[in-house]
Amino acid sequence: MFLFISGPEILFILFIVVMVFGADKIPEIAKGLGKGMQQLRNATNDIKAEIQKSAEKQGIDGSLTKELNEEINKVKDDIDDISGSIKRQL
């Protein structure tokens, strides 16, 4: 898990966001977060593809690239968990 935030803590953070930015700005903030998460996910996929391509060119054993892909997928899953909880709260 990337962040150890529970439901009440997320609600408190959302309350602070509403107080600071106002309710009319929340959709804009959520849209920006969504775009940022998508860009991060795309960058992760690009890095993964480059690692695989370079490994194949160099003749590196596939198990190394498999391990790297697993680590990248773990990070990607953590990001999805965080973005999913944010989407559910909004």
C-alpha positions, 0 to 999 in steps of 0.5 A: 500500500502506498499511503496508509489512509483510512476512510475517516481520514479521506473524509477529513481531507475532502472536508478541508479541500471543500473549505479551502477551494469551495465546492465548485472547484472540486470537479476541476481538481478531480479532473486534474487528478484523473489526468495526472494519474492517466499520464503516470499510468501511460509513462509506466507502460512506456517505461515497461515497453522500453525495458522489454525492448532493450532487454530483447536487443541485448539478449538479456534473460526474460526472467529479469524483465519479468521481475521488473514488470512485476515491480512496475505492476505493483506500483501501478496497482498501488496508484490504481488503489489510490486513484480508485479511493479518490474517485469513490469519495468524489 
